[in-house]
Amino acid sequence: MQFRTRAIHVGNEKCPETGAVVRPLHFASTFVQPGAGDWGEFDYSRSGNPTRKAFETTLASLEGGCGALAFASGMAATHCAVSLLNSGDQVVAGSDIYGGTYRLLHKVTNRAGIDVTLCNTTDPANLQAAITPATKLVWIESPGNPRMTITDIATCAEIAHEHGALLGVDSTFASPVLTRPLELGADIVMHSATKYLGGHSDLMGGALVVRDEELFDELYFVQNATGAIMGPMEAFLCSRGLKTLELRVREQCRTAAKLAAWLAAHDQVDKVLYPGLTDHPGHGVAAEQMDGGFGAMLTFDLKGDFDATKKFVESTHLFQLAVSLGAVESLIEQPASMSHASYDPADRAKHGITDGMIRLSVGLEAYEDLQADLEQAFAAVTG
Ligand SMILES: *Cc1c(COP(=O)(O)O)cnc(C)c1O
């Protein structure tokens, strides 16, 4: 079955009791057992819940994994993955990782005696140089944030495996529609389900997907032991979100590509960072590892200072001023004052995050309306 057929049918078999085409939502915390010590399929909802299981089954199919685990948030999912490491181990992560992942690694994971090393993975030679015999996990993101940097997943998988390390990919920005890291050799795929999987800005969730049963069991053990599971309501909404995932992402990509081309030609724009543009440094790799689209996130540099940029992002109406991404509503933000405000200015400069930078999450509104919204914001800045 094709991706979008699986998104609708795998894990969503009709209710055996009533024939309902949509599975009922199971809020139960506990399940009656066939006998004492004789465990049924479900016993207690931290260990397993039918509604959560349905979402996990669909997502595993979409990523080409043997199983998926759903969490209370993306950070809970990442925390579970890094909890595989022991004292003395090392994690090597991309320098463009999500800010929350940076904080987790440097302020929590390191407390357990785990070394955290960052390197710019857009050139896999840097990973080759950073990896050591102690490295047990390599953690990358592609596209990265906010410069939409592209990392070659297949090459990173080879390097990690040569050194006996696992490769984990935070694939939140790409979604399984555009990139399926397990097919490229990655061991763990992580999603903030809060973004494209849910897709409607109405839930928090996360997920891990793997292709190896033994690794699945290890992660399941940690999830059950620590307890940061996705709730049934969120799982139900995620299952619903997956059914339209491909349609949403493909359309959002089309609109983003048109906006990127329009912005690149705009006289008030310095530079557009979008992997679909041929002048983007990651365009070649993105064309290989992204399936039929370059994502719906794009960043551009306004010709203007911090205040002009602040004014721009405060002047749009359809593009709402908010962090997060991946939903049907378009969002706008200024990385220097919002998503990357916690970096000190020197660090921001080092990461290429300028004061004039604006990040867009392109939603499902009509292209013409989104373009007009940006045009009036350009006018507001000059006028
Ligand atoms: C949002 C996000 C996360 C964290 O997910 P939460 O659901 O907010 O915990 C991790 N990685 C990326 C790329 C994200 O965009």
The ligand as an SDF file (V2000), in Angstrom:
LIG
                    3D

 15 15  0  0  0  0  0  0  0  0999 V2000
    9.4840   21.3140   18.7800 C   0  0  0  0  0  0  0  0  0  0  0  0
   10.6980   20.5280   18.4920 C   0  0  0  0  0  0  0  0  0  0  0  0
   11.2330   19.6250   19.4320 C   0  0  0  0  0  0  0  0  0  0  0  0
   10.6530   19.4620   20.8150 C   0  0  0  0  0  0  0  0  0  0  0  0
    9.3740   18.9460   20.7880 O   0  0  0  0  0  0  0  0  0  0  0  0
    8.2610   19.2910   21.8970 P   0  0  0  0  0  0  0  0  0  0  0  0
    7.0800   18.5580   21.4070 O   0  0  0  0  0  0  0  0  0  0  0  0
    8.1190   20.7760   21.9380 O   0  0  0  0  0  0  0  0  0  0  0  0
    8.7960   18.7650   23.2010 O   0  0  0  0  0  0  0  0  0  0  0  0
   12.3430   18.8920   19.0600 C   0  0  0  0  0  0  0  0  0  0  0  0
   12.9250   19.0490   17.8530 N   0  0  0  0  0  0  0  0  0  0  0  0
   12.4500   19.9010   16.9390 C   0  0  0  0  0  0  0  0  0  0  0  0
   13.1320   20.0210   15.6200 C   0  0  0  0  0  0  0  0  0  0  0  0
   11.3330   20.6660   17.2160 C   0  0  0  0  0  0  0  0  0  0  0  0
   10.8750   21.5410   16.3060 O   0  0  0  0  0  0  0  0  0  0  0  0
  1  2  1  0
  2  3  1  0
  2 14  2  0
  3  4  1  0
  3 10  2  0
  4  5  1  0
  5  6  1  0
  6  7  2  0
  6  8  1  0
  6  9  1  0
 10 11  1  0
 11 12  2  0
 12 13  1  0
 12 14  1  0
 14 15  1  0
M  END
$$$$
